[in-house]
Amino acid sequence: MRRTIHLHPTADLAERVLLPGDPGRALRLAQALLESPKMFNHHRGLWGYTGQAGDGESLTIQSTGMGGPSAAIVVAELADLGARRFVRVGTCGAIDRSLSLGDLLIVRGALSADGTSRALGADGRVAPSAALLSALLAAAPPGARSGAVVSTDLFYDGPAGQEQAWQDGGALAVEMETASLFALARRRELDAASLLVVSDLVLPARERIDDGALAAAEELMGAVATRAVAVAGRPGGRSGVA
């Protein structure tokens, strides 16, 4: 393995990787989805695990931390180590009132309201990989939603009225990492997609999902993402960006 600065591998890395932001979610998904998971990384509190997925192939689940800068560092080092297919498995805040707590949201595009994706060359909106997007749409259960999100740098204390402006721009939800993932994947010719759980309602007033419902939604999200990376990795399954 190539030597990296922020990730210190202690197990093999799979070519396909799920990317939760939360280290605790990485652990929970590894326990739910992998047979005999081994810790891939614990340096800097960025927990990661590699094990055998349900299709018999290796899968790595690596946390990225919060925000585009951290996510870009982790994905870049994973790519340097040999990973090629990435699905973000994270949470988002709904700004479209048709979304409900616990909904799954498949990202068709990310509006670049963050500094990292713009520094990576994003201008307005960045897209996922067509093959992974198609695989997520096929693997998702009835009732899953799809559409655009906006990626931002701030979780708290943003400008007044920005959520409505984002909604007017076509975003269904807000989060912090997807645009950076898509922009970096485009630059490095990687395959990337994003699948999110609605953990918060932002408009008209903020409301948070309870812990039990979030845990159940996370497990479903992980199972869908695992099926998708398996299908997208089959011969003929890769087709560039959407």
C-alpha positions in Angstrom: 0.0 0.0 0.0 1.1 3.6 -0.7 1.9 5.5 2.5 -0.8 8.1 3.4 -0.9 10.8 6.0 -4.3 10.8 7.5 -5.3 7.1 7.0 -3.1 4.5 8.5 -4.4 1.2 7.1 -4.4 -1.8 9.4 -6.3 -4.1 7.0 -6.8 -4.6 3.3 -8.8 -1.9 1.4 -11.6 -2.9 -1.0 -12.0 -1.2 -4.4 -15.5 -0.3 -3.4 -16.2 1.9 -0.3 -19.2 3.2 1.6 -18.6 6.7 3.1 -20.5 7.6 6.2 -19.5 10.9 7.8 -20.0 9.6 11.4 -17.4 7.1 12.8 -20.2 5.6 14.9 -22.3 4.9 11.8 -19.2 3.3 10.1 -19.1 0.8 13.1 -22.8 0.2 13.0 -22.8 -0.5 9.3 -19.8 -2.7 9.5 -21.5 -4.8 12.1 -24.7 -5.0 10.1 -23.3 -5.5 6.6 -19.9 -7.2 6.8 -18.8 -10.7 7.7 -15.8 -10.7 10.1 -15.0 -6.9 9.7 -11.5 -5.8 10.4 -10.6 -2.3 11.4 -9.1 -0.6 8.3 -8.3 2.8 10.0 -8.7 4.4 13.4 -6.2 7.2 13.0 -7.6 10.7 13.8 -10.8 9.0 14.9 -11.8 8.3 11.3 -13.0 4.7 11.9 -13.0 2.4 8.9 -13.6 -1.3 8.4 -13.1 -3.9 5.7 -15.0 -7.2 5.5 -16.9 -9.5 3.2 -20.2 -8.2 1.9 -23.3 -10.3 1.1 -22.1 -11.0 -2.4 -18.9 -12.5 -1.2 -16.7 -9.6 -2.3 -14.7 -7.3 -0.1 -16.2 -4.0 1.0 -14.7 -1.1 3.0 -16.8 1.3 5.1 -14.7 4.4 5.9 -15.9 7.4 7.8 -15.0 10.8 6.4 -15.7 13.2 9.3 -17.8 16.3 8.8 -17.6 18.7 5.9 -16.1 18.8 2.4 -12.4 19.4 3.4 -12.3 16.2 5.6 -14.3 14.2 3.1 -11.9 15.3 0.2 -8.8 14.3 2.2 -10.3 10.8 3.1 -11.5 10.1 -0.5 -8.2 11.3 -2.0 -6.2 9.0 0.2 -8.5 6.1 -0.4 -8.1 6.6 -4.1 -4.3 6.8 -3.7 -4.5 3.4 -1.9 -6.6 1.9 -4.7 -10.3 2.4 -4.1 -12.3 3.2 -7.2 -16.1 3.2 -6.3 -17.6 5.3 -3.6 -21.1 5.8 -2.2 -21.7 8.4 0.5 -24.1 7.1 3.1 -25.0 10.1 5.1 -27.7 12.3 6.5 -29.4 15.5 5.3 -31.8 18.1 6.3 -35.0 18.4 4.2 -35.8 21.8 2.8 -38.5 20.4 0.5 -41.7 20.0 2.5 -42.6 16.8 0.7 -39.8 14.9 2.4 -40.3 13.2 5.7 -38.0 12.1 8.5 -36.4 8.7 7.7 -36.9 9.0 3.9 -34.1 7.8 1.7 -32.9 10.3 -0.9 -30.8 9.3 -3.9 -28.8 12.3 -5.1 -29.1 13.1 -8.8 -26.9 16.2 -8.5 -25.3 18.5 -5.9 -25.4 22.3 -5.9 -22.0 23.6 -4.9 -22.5 26.1 -2.1 -19.3 24.9 -0.3 -15.7 26.0 -0.8 -14.2 22.6 -1.3 -16.1 21.5 -4.3 -15.6 24.9 -5.9 -11.8 24.6 -5.2 -12.0 21.3 -7.0 -13.5 22.9 -10.1 -17.2 22.6 -9.5 -19.2 25.4 -10.9 -22.9 25.4 -9.9 -23.8 21.7 -9.9 -21.9 18.4 -10.0 -23.2 15.0 -10.9 -22.8 11.4 -9.7 -21.5 8.5 -11.8 -24.2 7.3 -14.1 -23.7 3.6 -13.3 -23.8 4.0 -9.6 -26.8 6.4 -9.8 -28.6 3.8 -11.9 -27.7 1.0 -9.5 -29.0 3.0 -6.5 -32.2 3.7 -8.2 -32.7 0.0 -9.0 -31.7 -1.1 -5.5 -33.8 1.4 -3.6 -37.1 0.3 -2.0 -40.5 1.8 -3.0 -40.9 5.2 -1.5 -37.3 6.3 -1.9 -36.9 9.7 -3.3 -34.4 11.1 -5.8 -33.3 14.7 -6.7 -30.7 17.4 -6.1 -29.2 18.4 -2.8 -27.1 21.4 -1.8 -23.7 21.0 -0.1 -22.7 23.8 2.3 -19.8 24.5 4.8 -22.0 25.6 7.7 -24.2 23.5 9.9 -25.2 26.4 12.1 -25.5 30.2 11.7 -25.9 30.5 8.0 -27.4 33.6 6.4 -31.1 34.1 6.9 -33.3 32.9 4.0 -30.6 30.7 2.4 -32.7 27.5 2.7 -35.5 29.0 0.6 -32.9 30.2 -1.9 -31.5 26.7 -2.2 -35.0 25.3 -2.6 -35.7 27.8 -5.3 -32.5 26.5 -7.0 -33.9 23.0 -7.1 -32.4 21.4 -4.0 -34.6 19.0 -1.9 -32.2 18.9 1.0 -29.0 20.2 2.5 -25.8 18.4 3.6 -22.1 19.0 3.7 -20.0 16.4 1.7 -21.7 15.2 -1.5 -20.5 18.0 -3.8 -16.9 17.6 -2.7 -17.1 13.8 -3.3 -18.6 14.3 -6.8 -16.1 17.0 -7.8 -13.1 15.0 -6.6 -14.4 11.9 -8.3 -14.7 13.8 -11.6 -11.2 15.1 -11.3 -9.7 11.7 -10.5 -11.9 9.7 -12.8 -13.5 7.7 -10.0 -17.1 6.4 -9.6 -19.1 8.2 -6.9 -22.7 8.4 -5.8 -24.6 9.6 -2.7 -27.5 8.1 -0.7 -28.9 10.0 2.2 -31.3 9.6 5.1 -33.5 12.6 6.0 -32.5 13.1 9.6 -33.8 16.7 10.0 -36.6 18.8 8.7 -35.3 22.3 8.1 -38.4 24.1 6.7 -40.8 25.4 8.0 -39.2 24.6 11.4 -36.4 22.4 12.5 -37.3 18.9 13.6 -34.9 16.0 14.4 -35.4 12.2 13.9 -35.3 10.0 17.0 -32.3 7.7 17.5 -34.2 4.5 16.9 -35.7 5.6 13.7 -32.3 6.9 12.5 -30.6 3.6 13.3 -33.2 1.7 11.3 -33.0 4.0 8.3 -29.2 3.9 8.4 -29.2 0.1 8.2 -31.6 0.2 5.2 -29.4 2.9 3.6 -26.3 0.7 4.0 -28.0 -2.4 2.5 -29.2 -0.4 -0.5 -25.7 1.1 -1.1 -24.1 -2.3 -0.7 -26.4 -3.8 -3.4 -25.7 -0.8 -5.6 -21.9 -1.0 -5.5 -22.1 -4.7 -6.2 -24.2 -4.2 -9.3 -22.2 -1.2 -10.6 -19.0 -3.2 -10.3 -20.1 -6.0 -12.6 -18.7 -6.1 -16.2 -20.4 -3.4 -18.3 -21.6 -1.6 -15.2 -19.4 1.5 -15.3 -20.4 4.3 -17.6 -18.9 7.6 -16.3 -20.8 10.6 -14.9 -24.5 11.3 -15.4 
